Amino acid sequence: MNRSGRPQRIITHVFLILFTAMVLFPVAKVFQIAFQDRQSFDMRLSVLPDLDHLTLDNFSHVVGRSKTEGFGAEEKQTWVFGHQLFNSLVVSLATTLLGVFFATSAAYAFSRFRFPGRRAGLLGFLVIQMFPGTMMMIPLYILMDHLGLLDRLLGLILVYSTTAIPFCVWMLKGYFDTIPKELEESALIDGASRLRIFWSIMLPLARPAIAVTALFSFMTAWNEYILAQTFMTEEIATTLPVMLNGFVSKTTVEWGHFAAGAILVSIPVMALFFVLQRHLVAGLTAGSVKG
Amino acid sequence: MAEVTLKGVTKRYGNVIAVKDVDLQIGDGEFLVLVGPSGCGKSTTLRMVAGLEEISAGDLFIDGRRVNDMHPKDRDIAMVFQSYALYPHMSVRQNMSFGLKMRGIKKAEIEKRVGEAADILGLDDLLARKPKELSGGQRQRVAMGRAIVRKPKVFLFDEPLSNLDAKLRVQMRAEIARLHRRLDATILYVTHDQVEAMTLADRIAVMADGLSQQVGAPLEVFEHPVNRFVAGFIGSPAMNFLPVQLDDAGKLNGNGFCLTLGEQQAELVRGKSGPMELGLRPNHLRLDPAGQIQATVEVVEPLGAETFLRLRQADTILTVRLSAQQEIKAGQELRLHLDLQFAHLFDGKSGQTLF
């Protein structure tokens, strides 16, 4: 039903097109810079590539980054990008797994059980969300140092999961709350145990929310820069966001490398989004209750 | 199949008593309907039998065993929920097999039982569908199928028809009655709809304010209600109540009328006096130019085969059932004859039935 007149529709569309262009412009510009053979960028509005300067060099430079250690016979070549990509993947996937595992089980308990400390726990999670991660940097650093977790992926995994979980718990609790209680009662009478109900009834129904939670946990870990920079002192122990920042120094910025790196770093997130999007279908519970 | 016995069953939520001291005996293969207005505690009673609510006091026996502290899954009951509570991510077949799978029943046996139940309920063509692809009536059938395949000792129904439209409700009501005859199952059925209660039950238990008011066969409860509440709740349209005063001469004095009781009835209330309520069903009032009371027609409801009149007599609204169509208009003044031999008299304070 479109009751608005033609002129109004034209205005709406002009506005939408302009807005889309504004949003897409930086992305297009990044692509333009990444595929050009120079480390600066021009101030033109055009985002079309300069065909004479088209190249993939920026990408091969970023991907091929390695460093040489030792001399002569002990000389060792280390593929820095490979290490950092591996670190990023391990940290992000582990954070996702830990985050989803603890968040689903905690959220289910918060949603369905009444226990002492329930309110305080939920409020605590909310309050924790209000503090920026950087605020906790120094205390966390001291903790990590004492636990011997500096320069170790496990350290980052633990820190990222603990920051992601409170938000995920709130999200999932909200979703679990919308799943009718009768479904569980019915399963209870059918002879299912609590664990079974959680596994066979609640988890499949909460799939959209779990997908969002997974995506959020993954992105939290994948994009995080400050803590990775602080806790990981060795170059090959860091993650990709730290690598990206390496192209920026006080005096110069390697724009070409930076843009190529940015594109490479965003590919896995996009891939994950496409994989999970199938599960983001809302309204899975439609038809469970009521006629 | 089994007997279910409730002895002094009580449910307290803090200081609120939801169900108070309910005694009920549901015989083997009996269809007992718990009926009452919303908030009367009938659903809570059912949920206690199911094991979904803890019993605050009293004892619950299924098949002779005290099951107060038994887990729902060990009570060998099946429940049909008002909302059906079908698992949305499972097909009809999976929905029906879930309970059997949980009990470790062999695949071949599950197949057989699901097939049988689908056959009984006419669900054969729908087994592969998901609940959201079904109509309300079909979902209702699946919910029943899920209960049937389990072959439980007791079936519990929690207002299973209230989400259906009127026509489907009548159809499913007949289906449940048929199912009961076929399965010969012990059924505890909760509803607020007294028509469902009257048509389905072997016996009905009327509840109000957490108390069991009366238990008995439908017609027995209909004809001999123990108090004003039961009299007003059972029967549709509801019984008419006229406030009256009983005087020493055995006459009932109402607002603008005076009635003389028959000998038998007068004998039953001898020595009593004070405010009372006279109860008469709509079919025991008739239009009669020589009738005892006068009333004004407020609404005429012609239903084709019968017509209901709503009349005002002083501060009371009366319903009269006419079996034939008659030319009557709102605002008309009519005289009514009260068939006193079918009347009930209730104590004005306690509401107890005097006759």
Chai-1 contact restraints between the chains, C-beta under 6 A:
chainA,res_idxA,chainB,res_idxB,connection_type,confidence,min_distance_angstrom,max_distance_angstrom,comment,restraint_id
A,E182,B,F81,contact,1.0,0.0,6.0,A-B,restraint_1
A,E182,B,S83,contact,1.0,0.0,6.0,A-B,restraint_2
A,E182,B,A85,contact,1.0,0.0,6.0,A-B,restraint_3
A,L183,B,A85,contact,1.0,0.0,6.0,A-B,restraint_4
A,E185,B,L52,contact,1.0,0.0,6.0,A-B,restraint_5
A,S186,B,A85,contact,1.0,0.0,6.0,A-B,restraint_6
A,L188,B,P72,contact,1.0,0.0,6.0,A-B,restraint_7
A,I189,B,P72,contact,1.0,0.0,6.0,A-B,restraint_8
A,I189,B,M79,contact,1.0,0.0,6.0,A-B,restraint_9
A,D190,B,F98,contact,1.0,0.0,6.0,A-B,restraint_10
A,D190,B,G99,contact,1.0,0.0,6.0,A-B,restraint_11
A,D190,B,M102,contact,1.0,0.0,6.0,A-B,restraint_12
A,G191,B,K73,contact,1.0,0.0,6.0,A-B,restraint_13
A,G191,B,G99,contact,1.0,0.0,6.0,A-B,restraint_14
A,G191,B,M102,contact,1.0,0.0,6.0,A-B,restraint_15
A,G191,B,R103,contact,1.0,0.0,6.0,A-B,restraint_16
A,A192,B,M102,contact,1.0,0.0,6.0,A-B,restraint_17
A,P204,B,H89,contact,1.0,0.0,6.0,A-B,restraint_18
A,T285,B,P88,contact,1.0,0.0,6.0,A-B,restraint_19
A,A286,B,K132,contact,1.0,0.0,6.0,A-B,restraint_20
A,G287,B,P88,contact,1.0,0.0,6.0,A-B,restraint_21
A,G287,B,P131,contact,1.0,0.0,6.0,A-B,restraint_22
A,G287,B,K132,contact,1.0,0.0,6.0,A-B,restraint_23
A,S288,B,L86,contact,1.0,0.0,6.0,A-B,restraint_24
A,S288,B,P88,contact,1.0,0.0,6.0,A-B,restraint_25
A,V289,B,S83,contact,1.0,0.0,6.0,A-B,restraint_26
A,K290,B,S83,contact,1.0,0.0,6.0,A-B,restraint_27
A,K290,B,N163,contact,1.0,0.0,6.0,A-B,restraint_28
A,G291,B,G136,contact,1.0,0.0,6.0,A-B,restraint_29
A,G291,B,N163,contact,1.0,0.0,6.0,A-B,restraint_30
